């Protein structure tokens, strides 16, 4: 089960689709519920479960899909999203629901040890039934139309790419002054934001700010077959989030060997080792300094890209992810 509508939950649908494909490749029959832009309303969950008669039901995102399974007699597990871990669990009314989903699920999947500790602190009843299953880093196709050619950005210009849904927790507003500040320091660079409007008010304000910032553009959601080419075009991929679980944009950029600069938050620290496989910043000033450092030292940026790719190939293998998934299912 995936959160819907899927055009607003791109990370969720990417994760769940990857799970389904991995399971099917190993001979398991898997039905995806909620994988439509209409929010899965073409058929009811109860009707789908009654028709399919699954051995196990897997809800990805406790608040948006797990709540619907409370009281289900069929064994079920929940995999927690970054939104669950860093936002919904600590908001009063939502936190109660997320906690109840975690308590009642047969097993609970989290992407890293930091997330396990967080859940155990907030929901002590979950101790002993949490499985750490790191998200896989899957290489996207890079044959799509590139951003530079389609937008007329010259090859010599340093391109900063900030992908992700437009909502406050992703913190894109923190990067609004980046291009102006660095251009004042003599850097020839441009920044592109791309992602769905997950918070319409925030997205509208962000677009208005971008219109006042030369060298900054906000694009609509890029089609999946264009994202790989977009990453390849970027000289650095930026993450400005106030919290993360296992950011798919970092995983996608890293496996393609793109240098990553990310906010120093728990989920990002689980993915990146500062100054070894990526750069982590504490505030906007530090972020600007790091981007400028890579602008001035392209060799160092390239080396960072090589190290993150090698590290992700070793740690975030797709076969290992599916093996962990099946182990969690067996335990449930």
ROLUMRO-828464 format. One record per residue (C-alpha): residue number from 1; residue in one letter; x, z, y. Coordinates in steps of 0.001 Angstrom, whole numbers, always signed. Each point is the difference from the previous one (the first is absolute). Layout:
# ROLUMRO-828464
+------+------+---------+---------+---------+
: zagu : fido :      px :      pz :      py :
+------+------+---------+---------+---------+
:  NUM :    A :       X :       Z :       Y :
...
+------+------+---------+---------+---------+
END
This chain:
# ROLUMRO-828464
+------+------+---------+---------+---------+
: zagu : fido :      px :      pz :      py :
+------+------+---------+---------+---------+
:    1 :    X :      +0 :      +0 :      +0 :
:    2 :    X :   +1381 :   -1024 :   +3383 :
:    3 :    X :   -1111 :    +908 :   +3537 :
:    4 :    X :   -2170 :   -2609 :   +1675 :
:    5 :    X :    -338 :   -2129 :   +1969 :
:    6 :    X :   +3329 :   -1195 :   -1302 :
:    7 :    X :    +980 :   -1921 :   +3143 :
:    8 :    X :    +353 :   +3405 :   +1677 :
:    9 :    X :   +1828 :   +1697 :   -2906 :
:   10 :    X :   +2741 :   -2516 :    -783 :
:   11 :    X :   +2383 :   +2559 :   -1514 :
:   12 :    X :   -2710 :   +1299 :   -2326 :
:   13 :    X :   -1080 :   -3396 :   -1299 :
:   14 :    X :   +3644 :   -1074 :    -463 :
:   15 :    X :    +735 :   +3125 :   -2061 :
:   16 :    X :   -3144 :    -234 :   -2128 :
:   17 :    X :    +411 :   -3740 :    -597 :
:   18 :    X :   +3566 :    +622 :   -1143 :
:   19 :    X :   -1245 :   +2709 :   -2394 :
:   20 :    X :   -2640 :   -2329 :   -1427 :
:   21 :    X :   +2430 :   -2875 :    -531 :
:   22 :    X :   +2538 :   +2300 :   -1640 :
:   23 :    X :   -2621 :   +1422 :   -2359 :
:   24 :    X :   -1354 :   -3434 :    -902 :
:   25 :    X :   +3484 :   -1294 :    -746 :
:   26 :    X :    +287 :   +2798 :   -2566 :
:   27 :    X :   -3274 :    -973 :   -1667 :
:   28 :    X :   -2367 :   +2476 :   +1625 :
:   29 :    X :   -3413 :   -1011 :   +1340 :
:   30 :    X :    -426 :   +1093 :   +3601 :
:   31 :    X :   -2890 :    -356 :   +2448 :
:   32 :    X :    +624 :    +286 :   +3751 :
:   33 :    X :   -2800 :   +1602 :   +1995 :
:   34 :    X :    -102 :    -237 :   +3794 :
:   35 :    X :   +2197 :   -3109 :    +144 :
:   36 :    X :   -2283 :   -1920 :   +2347 :
:   37 :    X :    -268 :    -218 :   +3758 :
:   38 :    X :   -3604 :   +1174 :    -370 :
:   39 :    X :   +1247 :   +3341 :   -1287 :
:   40 :    X :    -923 :    -475 :   -3648 :
:   41 :    X :   -3704 :      -9 :    +805 :
:   42 :    X :    -717 :   -3023 :   -2176 :
:   43 :    X :    -313 :   +2407 :   -2898 :
:   44 :    X :    -410 :   +3756 :    -170 :
:   45 :    X :   +2702 :   +2276 :   -1358 :
:   46 :    X :   -2437 :   +1575 :   -2442 :
:   47 :    X :   -1037 :   -3434 :   -1271 :
:   48 :    X :   +3610 :   -1128 :    -339 :
:   49 :    X :    +979 :   +3088 :   -2018 :
:   50 :    X :   -3132 :    -321 :   -2174 :
:   51 :    X :    +697 :   -3653 :    -741 :
:   52 :    X :   +3760 :    +233 :    -416 :
:   53 :    X :     +69 :   +3335 :   -1930 :
:   54 :    X :   +3620 :    +768 :    +958 :
:   55 :    X :   +2298 :   +2367 :   -1846 :
:   56 :    X :   +1185 :   +1284 :   +3368 :
:   57 :    X :    -879 :    -465 :   +3676 :
:   58 :    X :   +2756 :     -43 :   +2617 :
:   59 :    X :    -850 :    +633 :   +3665 :
:   60 :    X :   +2638 :    -929 :   +2576 :
:   61 :    X :    -522 :   +2104 :   +3175 :
:   62 :    X :   -1731 :   +3334 :    -597 :
:   63 :    X :   -2288 :     +13 :   +3022 :
:   64 :    X :   -1111 :   -3630 :     -50 :
:   65 :    X :    -440 :    -509 :   -3737 :
:   66 :    X :    +568 :   +3293 :   -1841 :
:   67 :    X :   -3009 :   +1789 :   +1508 :
:   68 :    X :   -2290 :   -2494 :   -1757 :
:   69 :    X :   +1344 :   +1191 :   -3374 :
:   70 :    X :    -828 :   +3691 :    +376 :
:   71 :    X :   -2106 :    +898 :   -3029 :
:   72 :    X :   +1083 :   -3054 :   -2041 :
:   73 :    X :    +268 :    +839 :   -3721 :
:   74 :    X :   +2427 :   -2824 :    -781 :
:   75 :    X :   +3640 :   +1131 :    +431 :
:   76 :    X :   +1231 :    -947 :   +3474 :
:   77 :    X :   +3120 :    +275 :   +2089 :
:   78 :    X :    +693 :    -341 :   +3706 :
:   79 :    X :   +3081 :   -1410 :   +1715 :
:   80 :    X :    +453 :   +1395 :   +3503 :
:   81 :    X :    +533 :   -2249 :   +3004 :
:   82 :    X :   +2138 :    +840 :   +3007 :
:   83 :    X :   -3215 :    +595 :   +1937 :
:   84 :    X :   -1098 :   +2556 :   -2623 :
:   85 :    X :   +3315 :   +1823 :     +72 :
:   86 :    X :    +692 :    +132 :   +3700 :
:   87 :    X :   -3367 :     -77 :   +1694 :
:   88 :    X :   -3135 :    +434 :   -2096 :
:   89 :    X :   +1255 :   +3071 :   -1872 :
:   90 :    X :    +472 :   +1938 :   +3234 :
:   91 :    X :   -3201 :    -990 :   +1828 :
:   92 :    X :   -2629 :   +2674 :    -671 :
:   93 :    X :   -2950 :   -1965 :   -1362 :
:   94 :    X :   +2136 :   -2670 :   -1626 :
:   95 :    X :   +2472 :   +2527 :   -1369 :
:   96 :    X :   -2742 :   +1732 :   -1966 :
:   97 :    X :   -1009 :   -3298 :   -1644 :
:   98 :    X :   +3568 :   -1075 :    -765 :
:   99 :    X :    +753 :   +3429 :   -1468 :
:  100 :    X :   -3063 :    -203 :   -2228 :
:  101 :    X :   +1009 :   -3463 :   -1247 :
:  102 :    X :   +3487 :   +1289 :    -815 :
:  103 :    X :   -1376 :   +3053 :   -1821 :
:  104 :    X :   -2463 :   -1980 :   -2119 :
:  105 :    X :   +2145 :   -3030 :    -874 :
:  106 :    X :   +1571 :     -50 :   -3458 :
:  107 :    X :   +3356 :    -972 :   +1537 :
:  108 :    X :   +1306 :    -511 :   +3538 :
:  109 :    X :   +2576 :   -2688 :    +805 :
:  110 :    X :   +2348 :    +274 :   +2999 :
:  111 :    X :   +2809 :   -2353 :   +1078 :
:  112 :    X :   +2848 :   +2513 :    +322 :
:  113 :    X :   +1135 :   +3607 :    -466 :
:  114 :    X :    -670 :    +871 :   +3632 :
:  115 :    X :   -3629 :    -951 :    -491 :
:  116 :    X :    -204 :   +2084 :   -3175 :
:  117 :    X :   +1225 :   +3091 :   +1854 :
:  118 :    X :   -2464 :    -650 :   +2817 :
:  119 :    X :   -2973 :    -246 :   -2368 :
:  120 :    X :   +1031 :   +3080 :   -1974 :
:  121 :    X :    +225 :   +2016 :   +3233 :
:  122 :    X :   -3418 :   -1085 :   +1229 :
:  123 :    X :   -1840 :    -127 :   -3341 :
:  124 :    X :   +1615 :   +2536 :   -2375 :
:  125 :    X :   -2495 :    -957 :   -2749 :
:  126 :    X :   +1835 :   -3332 :    -260 :
:  127 :    X :   +3204 :   +1561 :   -1314 :
:  128 :    X :    +735 :   -1418 :   -3453 :
:  129 :    X :   -2048 :   -3174 :    +300 :
:  130 :    X :   +1916 :   -1975 :   +2640 :
:  131 :    X :   +1939 :   -3089 :   -1057 :
:  132 :    X :   +2676 :   -1487 :   +2257 :
:  133 :    X :    -216 :   -3797 :    -306 :
:  134 :    X :   +2153 :   -1752 :   +2636 :
:  135 :    X :   -1559 :   -3140 :   +1480 :
:  136 :    X :   +1692 :   -3244 :    -996 :
:  137 :    X :   +1820 :   -2205 :   +2490 :
:  138 :    X :   -1192 :   -3531 :    -778 :
:  139 :    X :   +1703 :   -3032 :   +1501 :
:  140 :    X :   -2498 :   -2108 :   +1950 :
:  141 :    X :    +205 :   -3796 :     +70 :
:  142 :    X :   +1957 :   -1204 :   +3027 :
:  143 :    X :   -1191 :   -3601 :    +125 :
:  144 :    X :   -2752 :    +464 :   +2608 :
:  145 :    X :    +144 :   -1245 :   +3596 :
:  146 :    X :   +2556 :   +2067 :   +1883 :
:  147 :    X :    -791 :   +1918 :   +3161 :
:  148 :    X :   +2815 :   -1448 :   +2067 :
:  149 :    X :   -1051 :   -3590 :    -484 :
:  150 :    X :   -3726 :    +665 :    +447 :
:  151 :    X :    +530 :   +2126 :   +3135 :
:  152 :    X :   +2931 :   -1894 :   +1499 :
:  153 :    X :   +2512 :   +2843 :    -287 :
:  154 :    X :   +3605 :   -1312 :     +39 :
:  155 :    X :   +2260 :    +875 :   -2931 :
:  156 :    X :   +2556 :   +1787 :   +2157 :
:  157 :    X :   -2562 :   +2482 :   +1370 :
:  158 :    X :     -81 :   +3399 :   -1735 :
:  159 :    X :   -3432 :    +464 :   -1550 :
:  160 :    X :   -1501 :   +3442 :    -656 :
:  161 :    X :   -2976 :     -43 :   -2383 :
:  162 :    X :   -2450 :   +2930 :     -21 :
:  163 :    X :   -2619 :    -562 :   -2738 :
:  164 :    X :   -2887 :   +2318 :    -849 :
:  165 :    X :   -3604 :    +843 :    +749 :
:  166 :    X :    -725 :    +759 :   +3645 :
:  167 :    X :   -1059 :   +3638 :    +100 :
:  168 :    X :   +1407 :   +3116 :   +1717 :
:  169 :    X :   +1792 :   +1445 :   -3031 :
:  170 :    X :   +2139 :   -3170 :    -236 :
:  171 :    X :   +1323 :    +694 :   +3496 :
:  172 :    X :    +583 :   -3567 :   +1179 :
:  173 :    X :    -382 :   +1162 :   +3620 :
:  174 :    X :   +3355 :   +1773 :    -377 :
:  175 :    X :   +1717 :   -3396 :     -49 :
:  176 :    X :   -1742 :   -1485 :   +3049 :
:  177 :    X :   +2901 :    +603 :   +2377 :
:  178 :    X :   +2678 :   -1028 :   -2530 :
:  179 :    X :    +427 :   -3628 :   +1072 :
:  180 :    X :     -26 :    +820 :   +3729 :
:  181 :    X :   +2614 :   +2728 :    -420 :
:  182 :    X :   +2301 :   -2090 :   -2180 :
:  183 :    X :    -334 :   -3116 :   +2112 :
:  184 :    X :   +1084 :   +2126 :   +2957 :
:  185 :    X :   +3110 :    +821 :   -2054 :
:  186 :    X :    +714 :   -3724 :    -387 :
:  187 :    X :   -1534 :    -610 :   -3434 :
:  188 :    X :   -1828 :   -3262 :    -712 :
:  189 :    X :   -2752 :   +1145 :   -2319 :
:  190 :    X :   -3694 :    -265 :    -713 :
:  191 :    X :   -2445 :   +2152 :   -1970 :
:  192 :    X :   -3007 :   -1017 :   -2084 :
:  193 :    X :   -2726 :   +2342 :   -1248 :
:  194 :    X :   -2311 :   -1147 :   -2787 :
:  195 :    X :   -2795 :   +1791 :   -1799 :
:  196 :    X :   -3756 :    +542 :    -217 :
:  197 :    X :   -1927 :   +1881 :   +2709 :
:  198 :    X :    -665 :   +3160 :   -2007 :
:  199 :    X :    -915 :   +1967 :   +3124 :
:  200 :    X :   -1752 :   -2384 :   +2448 :
:  201 :    X :    +516 :   +2222 :   +3062 :
:  202 :    X :   +3704 :    +545 :    -699 :
:  203 :    X :    +504 :   -3685 :    -822 :
:  204 :    X :   -1640 :   -1078 :   +3259 :
:  205 :    X :   +2174 :   +2369 :   +2030 :
:  206 :    X :   +3121 :   -1138 :   -1841 :
:  207 :    X :    -736 :   -3676 :    +653 :
:  208 :    X :    -576 :    +770 :   +3694 :
:  209 :    X :   +3395 :   +1745 :    +144 :
:  210 :    X :   +1683 :   -2952 :   -1695 :
:  211 :    X :   -1365 :   -2374 :   +2617 :
:  212 :    X :   +1961 :   +1986 :   +2585 :
:  213 :    X :   +3220 :     -92 :   -2032 :
:  214 :    X :   +1875 :   -3338 :     +47 :
:  215 :    X :   +1507 :    -780 :   -3391 :
:  216 :    X :   -2581 :   +1965 :   -1999 :
:  217 :    X :   -2785 :   -1711 :   -1972 :
:  218 :    X :   -2785 :   +1298 :   -2222 :
:  219 :    X :   -1134 :   -2374 :   -2737 :
:  220 :    X :   -3072 :    +221 :   -2223 :
:  221 :    X :    +479 :    +988 :   -3627 :
:  222 :    X :   +2391 :   -2433 :   -1640 :
:  223 :    X :   -1107 :   -1579 :   -3267 :
:  224 :    X :   +1782 :   +1472 :   -3012 :
:  225 :    X :   +1826 :   -3277 :    -654 :
:  226 :    X :   +1479 :    +124 :   +3527 :
:  227 :    X :   +1303 :   +3563 :     -52 :
:  228 :    X :   +3126 :    -768 :   -2027 :
:  229 :    X :   +1067 :   -2705 :   +2444 :
:  230 :    X :    -755 :   +2347 :   +2917 :
:  231 :    X :   +2311 :   +2677 :   -1435 :
:  232 :    X :   +2773 :   -2546 :    -583 :
:  233 :    X :    -298 :   -1177 :   +3610 :
:  234 :    X :    +451 :   +3522 :   +1373 :
:  235 :    X :   +3399 :   +1376 :    +940 :
:  236 :    X :   -1373 :   +3516 :    -425 :
:  237 :    X :   -3264 :   +1406 :   -1373 :
:  238 :    X :   -1346 :   +3009 :   +1866 :
:  239 :    X :   -2212 :   +2887 :   -1122 :
:  240 :    X :   -1333 :   +2354 :   +2697 :
:  241 :    X :   -2423 :   +2109 :   -2074 :
:  242 :    X :    -663 :   +3666 :    +640 :
:  243 :    X :    -503 :    +431 :   -3750 :
:  244 :    X :    +343 :   -2110 :   -3151 :
:  245 :    X :    -456 :    +238 :   -3740 :
:  246 :    X :   +2030 :   -2948 :   -1351 :
:  247 :    X :    -205 :   -2678 :   +2689 :
:  248 :    X :    -588 :   -3406 :   -1638 :
:  249 :    X :   +1500 :   -1754 :   +3027 :
:  250 :    X :   +3312 :   +1819 :    -513 :
:  251 :    X :     -27 :    -785 :   -3718 :
:  252 :    X :    -800 :   -3680 :    +665 :
:  253 :    X :   +2632 :    -344 :   +2722 :
:  254 :    X :   +2665 :   +1882 :   -1934 :
:  255 :    X :    -271 :   -1988 :   -3220 :
:  256 :    X :    +501 :   -3150 :   +2104 :
:  257 :    X :   +3177 :   +1478 :   +1459 :
:  258 :    X :   -1248 :    +521 :   +3536 :
:  259 :    X :   +1507 :   +2863 :   +2041 :
:  260 :    X :   -2586 :   +2747 :    +598 :
:  261 :    X :    -243 :   +2518 :   +2844 :
:  262 :    X :   -2701 :   +2601 :    -647 :
:  263 :    X :   -1435 :   +3220 :   +1383 :
:  264 :    X :   +1572 :   +3093 :   -1525 :
:  265 :    X :   -3044 :   +1271 :   -1919 :
:  266 :    X :    -288 :   +1320 :   -3557 :
:  267 :    X :   -1194 :   -3191 :   -1707 :
:  268 :    X :   +2639 :   -2150 :   +1705 :
:  269 :    X :   +2761 :   +2449 :    -893 :
:  270 :    X :    -977 :    -452 :   -3658 :
:  271 :    X :    +619 :   -3756 :    +339 :
:  272 :    X :   +3013 :    -187 :   +2316 :
:  273 :    X :   +3333 :   +1789 :    +132 :
:  274 :    X :   +1022 :    +194 :   +3651 :
:  275 :    X :   +2966 :   -2239 :    +900 :
:  276 :    X :    +379 :   -1029 :   -3647 :
:  277 :    X :   -3087 :   -2067 :    -824 :
:  278 :    X :   -1845 :    +207 :   +3326 :
:  279 :    X :    -189 :   +1771 :   +3338 :
:  280 :    X :   -2381 :   +2872 :    +798 :
:  281 :    X :    -881 :    +995 :   +3565 :
:  282 :    X :   -1436 :   +3218 :   +1420 :
:  283 :    X :   -1294 :   -1373 :   +3315 :
:  284 :    X :    -408 :   -3171 :   +2049 :
:  285 :    X :   +3402 :    +321 :   +1671 :
:  286 :    X :   +1753 :    +209 :   -3359 :
:  287 :    X :   -2038 :   -2958 :   -1282 :
:  288 :    X :   +1131 :   -2138 :   +2944 :
:  289 :    X :   +3641 :    +966 :    -540 :
:  290 :    X :    -191 :    -946 :   -3679 :
:  291 :    X :   -1574 :   -3393 :    +694 :
:  292 :    X :   +2641 :    -670 :   +2660 :
:  293 :    X :   +2788 :   +1002 :   -2412 :
:  294 :    X :   -1182 :   -2545 :   -2584 :
:  295 :    X :    -453 :   -2615 :   +2723 :
:  296 :    X :   +3626 :    +437 :   +1017 :
:  297 :    X :   +1345 :    +183 :   -3553 :
:  298 :    X :   -1649 :   -2664 :   -2170 :
:  299 :    X :   +2556 :    +590 :   -2760 :
:  300 :    X :   -1061 :   +3628 :    -301 :
:  301 :    X :   -3649 :   -1091 :     -17 :
:  302 :    X :    +685 :   -2446 :   -2823 :
:  303 :    X :   +1837 :   +2653 :   -2025 :
:  304 :    X :   -2930 :   +2376 :    +464 :
:  305 :    X :   -2322 :   -2708 :   -1355 :
:  306 :    X :   +2161 :    -537 :   -3076 :
:  307 :    X :    +133 :   +3725 :    -791 :
:  308 :    X :   -3745 :    +552 :    +359 :
:  309 :    X :    -747 :   -2951 :   -2290 :
:  310 :    X :   +2356 :   +1262 :   -2687 :
:  311 :    X :   -1376 :   +3527 :    +293 :
:  312 :    X :   -3634 :   -1121 :    -233 :
:  313 :    X :    +723 :   -2241 :   -2973 :
:  314 :    X :   +1379 :   +3034 :   -1807 :
:  315 :    X :   -2556 :   +2629 :   +1036 :
:  316 :    X :   -3305 :   -1829 :    +430 :
:  317 :    X :    -253 :   -2253 :   -3014 :
:  318 :    X :   -3449 :   -1401 :    -812 :
:  319 :    X :    +293 :    +553 :   -3759 :
:  320 :    X :    +837 :   +3663 :    +607 :
:  321 :    X :   -3040 :    +352 :   +2236 :
:  322 :    X :   -2376 :   -1311 :   -2674 :
:  323 :    X :   +1659 :   +2168 :   -2650 :
:  324 :    X :    -652 :   +3030 :   +2223 :
:  325 :    X :   -3572 :   -1119 :    +529 :
:  326 :    X :    -645 :    -279 :   -3747 :
:  327 :    X :   +1628 :   +3392 :    -595 :
:  328 :    X :   -2385 :   +1553 :   +2512 :
:  329 :    X :   -2962 :   -1725 :   -1687 :
:  330 :    X :   +1096 :   +1318 :   -3386 :
:  331 :    X :    +266 :   +3539 :   +1362 :
:  332 :    X :   -3534 :    -287 :   +1405 :
+------+------+---------+---------+---------+
END
